[in-house]
C-alpha cells in the first residue's frame, strides 16, 4: 500500500472510505461462567489489534510463556493480579485501573490475587505480516488442554 502522502486525491479518498467502513463500537458484559477457571469476552479486533477481557477465577493462572510477534497491554477492571517473570520475579502487582505493558518476547505468567474474579483487559498489537505464536517455557496448566494454541513449546515440556 502506498503512503497517503503519495496517493492521488481519489486514491486517498478511497483509502479513507475503506478504513472508515471498518469503524465499530463495542461494549463489555461479563460472560456467563462456563465452569472453567477462565472465560474470554471478545471486544474488538482488526488486522493489527485485538482487545478482549479475560475473566480469571481460582485456578485460572497461566504458565511462564512469551509471544513471538505481539505486544500486550493488560489493564485490571476488577480484582487483582500479580505478573511474574523468569524465576518468579514479580513484575507487577496490579489492582483496578492499573496496567502493565508486556513487550513481545518478554517471558511472563500471572495469577489472580485476592477474593472474587479478576477481570483483565488484554489489548494485543500484532504486525499483520507474521503470525503470533504463544510459546510455553513451562508446562501448560490442565485448563489449557482444550486449546492447541496454548500448548506450543520451543522444546519438549518439562
N, C-alpha and C positions, 0 to 999 in steps of 0.2 A: 504494500500500500504506500502510496505517495504521502509525504508530509503535507498537511493542509496548506502550508505556505507555498508549495509548488503546484497546487491544484488550480485549475481554471475556476472561474466563478461557478459554473454549472457543476463541476466535479465537487467543489467544496459544499455547495448546497445539497447535493445528493449524499455526501458524507454526513452532514449534519442530520438530514432527514432520516437516514438509516439508523444512526445512533439514537435519535430521539424516539424512533419507533420501538426501541427496546427499554424505555424508561418504565419501571414497575414500582408500585408501592407494596408494602407488606406490613404485617403485624405479627406479634408473638402471642401465642397461647400455650401454656404449659401442656405438653402432650399427656394423654391419659397413660397411667402406668401400664407397662407391658408385662410386668412381673420380672423383668431383667434389671440388673443393677444400674443400667444406663439407657436412657432414651434420647433420641435426637429430634429436634424440631427445625426443619429447614426454613430459613427466612428468605434468602435470595441467592442467586448465582448467575454468573455470566462467564465469558471466556477467560477472564483473568482473576476473578474474585468469587469466593463462596462465603456465605455468612449463615451460621446456624447456632442453635443453643443446645448444649449438652446438659441434660438433667441427670446428675450423678447421685445415686443413692448409696447406702452402705454396701461395700464390696465392689463398687464401680471404679476403683482406681485402675490406672493403666500401668504399663511396664516401661522400663527405660528403652527409648527409641528415638529416631530422628527422621526428618523428611528431606528428600533429595532436591526438590525443586519448588519449595514453597516456604513462605514465612507466615507466621501466625501471630495475630494479636488476640489475647484472651482477656476477657473482662467479666468480673463477677457481677451478676444481677442480684442473686440471693445466696446466702450461705457463706461458706469459707472454703478456701483451697490452699494447699501447700504444694509448690512446684519444687522438684528436686533435679539435680544434675548428676553427673558421674560420682560414684561413691556416696550417694545420698546427701550431697552438699545441698543445703537449702538455697534455692534461687530466689524465692519469694513466698511470703505468706500473705494472702490477699482476702479482703472482705468486700462487701458490696461497694460498687462504683470504683474499684481498683482493678488494675490490669497489669499485664506483662507482655512484652514483645519477645517472641521466640524466633530468632533468625534461622533460616534454612541451614541444616547441618548440625545445629545445636542438639545435643543429647539431653533428654529430659523425661520425667514422668511426673504425675501429680496424683494427689489424693484429696478427697473431701475431708474437711475437718469440721468439728462442731456438730450440733444437732440439726436435724432437718435436711432436706435435699439441697444440693448445690445446683444452681442454675448459672451456667457459664457460657457467655457469648464467645464464639470462635469465628474470627474473621481471617480467612486464608487468602493470601495473594500468591498467584502462581503464574509463571511465564507460560503462555499458551503453546509454545513451540515444543515443550518436552513434558512428558507425564510426570506427575509427582508420585514418588513411592514413599511409603512409611516403612522404615527398616528397623526391625527389632534388634536391640542389643542384648536384652534379657528375654527369657521365655515369656510368651504371651500368657495372659490370665485366662482362666477357664471360660469366662463370659465372652471371650473373643473367638471361641471355637466355630461359630457360625459365619464368620466373615473372613474370607481368604485374604482380603486387603490388609487385615490386621495380623497376618501370620507370615510376613515376608522377613527373611533373615539374610544377613551377609554370609553367615556360616551356620552350621548346624546348631540348633537350640541347645542350651546347657540345662 
